[in-house]
Amino acid sequence: NPIDVFILTDGFVDDPQRTLATCKENLANARVFTVGLGKGASVFQCREMAKLGCGTAEFVSDKTTTSGDSLNAKIQRQLAISQSHSISKVSLCWNGIENRAVVTADKTLDLSAPVFNGNSVEAGVLFREGG
């Protein structure tokens, strides 16, 4: 089983490419969950680490960091998410639309990040008028 790594950061990373490469190299061994603290945290870095590490990213503003309430809630949410299963690949079967004039239909969703319990994914099909 992979281990869950929780990263809380309030600033930028000196070598962002190396950090992202490390996340990518350890996909089989760990999931990465990040919490960016305040406006100094790199949104890109936090999101990319979580995406590559099959985890999630949360952010806390400077105002809520001092109160602690939002920080505690976000850390608790991250812990709860880490205990649930996720999906990362979805295939769709649109039964009953074979005889319709389909303009476009998603057959496979390219999920850029895993979907955890409580999250939603949207897909759609577009028909030609009168089809």
C-alpha positions in Angstrom: 0.0 0.0 0.0 1.3 3.5 -0.8 2.0 5.8 2.1 0.2 9.2 2.3 2.5 12.3 2.4 1.1 15.6 3.7 2.9 18.7 2.8 2.1 22.1 4.4 3.9 25.0 2.8 3.9 28.8 3.1 6.4 29.6 0.4 8.0 28.7 -2.9 10.2 25.7 -3.5 13.8 26.3 -4.5 13.9 23.6 -7.2 10.3 23.1 -8.3 11.1 20.7 -11.2 13.1 18.4 -8.9 10.2 18.4 -6.4 7.7 17.5 -9.1 10.1 14.8 -10.5 10.3 13.2 -7.1 6.5 13.1 -6.8 6.3 11.5 -10.3 9.1 8.9 -9.5 7.2 7.8 -6.4 3.7 7.3 -7.8 3.7 3.6 -6.8 4.9 4.3 -3.3 3.1 7.4 -2.1 0.2 9.8 -2.5 0.8 13.5 -1.9 -1.7 15.8 -0.2 -0.8 19.5 0.0 -2.0 22.5 2.0 -0.8 25.9 0.8 -0.7 28.4 3.7 -1.2 32.1 2.9 -0.5 34.1 -0.2 3.1 33.1 -0.3 2.4 29.5 -1.1 2.9 28.5 -4.8 -0.6 27.5 -6.1 1.0 25.8 -9.1 3.5 23.8 -7.0 0.8 22.7 -4.5 -1.6 21.6 -7.3 1.0 19.9 -9.4 2.5 17.9 -6.4 -1.0 16.8 -5.5 -1.9 15.9 -9.1 1.3 14.0 -9.7 1.0 12.3 -6.3 -2.6 11.3 -6.9 -3.8 13.4 -3.9 -5.5 16.7 -3.5 -4.5 20.3 -2.8 -6.1 22.8 -0.3 -5.4 26.4 0.3 -5.8 28.6 3.4 -5.7 32.4 3.2 -3.6 34.5 5.6 -6.7 35.6 7.5 -7.9 32.1 8.2 -4.3 30.9 9.0 -4.2 33.0 12.1 -7.6 31.8 13.4 -6.8 28.1 12.8 -10.4 27.1 12.2 -10.1 26.9 8.4 -6.7 25.3 8.6 -7.9 22.6 11.0 -10.9 21.9 8.8 -8.8 21.6 5.7 -6.3 19.3 7.3 -9.2 17.1 8.7 -10.7 17.0 5.2 -7.3 16.0 3.7 -7.0 13.2 6.3 -10.5 12.0 5.6 -9.9 12.0 1.8 -6.6 10.1 2.3 -8.7 7.3 4.0 -11.0 6.9 1.0 -10.5 5.2 -2.3 -10.2 7.1 -5.6 -10.7 6.6 -9.3 -8.5 8.0 -12.0 -9.8 6.3 -15.2 -13.4 6.2 -16.3 -14.9 4.7 -19.5 -18.5 5.6 -20.5 -21.0 3.5 -22.5 -23.8 5.5 -24.0 -26.5 2.8 -24.5 -29.4 3.8 -26.7 -27.8 6.6 -28.7 -26.6 4.5 -31.6 -29.5 5.7 -33.8 -29.1 9.4 -32.9 -27.1 12.0 -34.8 -24.3 12.5 -32.3 -22.1 15.5 -32.7 -19.8 14.6 -29.9 -19.8 12.2 -26.9 -17.1 11.6 -24.3 -16.2 7.9 -24.4 -13.3 8.1 -22.0 -12.8 10.9 -19.4 -9.3 12.1 -19.0 -9.2 12.9 -15.3 -6.4 15.2 -14.6 -6.6 14.3 -10.9 -8.1 11.4 -9.0 -11.7 11.6 -8.0 -12.3 10.9 -4.3 -15.5 10.0 -2.5 -17.8 13.0 -2.4 -16.4 14.6 -5.6 -18.2 14.6 -8.9 -17.4 14.2 -12.5 -19.5 15.5 -15.4 -19.7 14.1 -18.9 -22.1 14.9 -21.7 -23.3 14.1 -25.2 -24.3 16.6 -27.8 -27.0 15.7 -30.3 -27.8 17.3 -33.7 -31.1 19.0 -33.8 -33.8 16.7 -35.1 -31.4 13.7 -34.9 
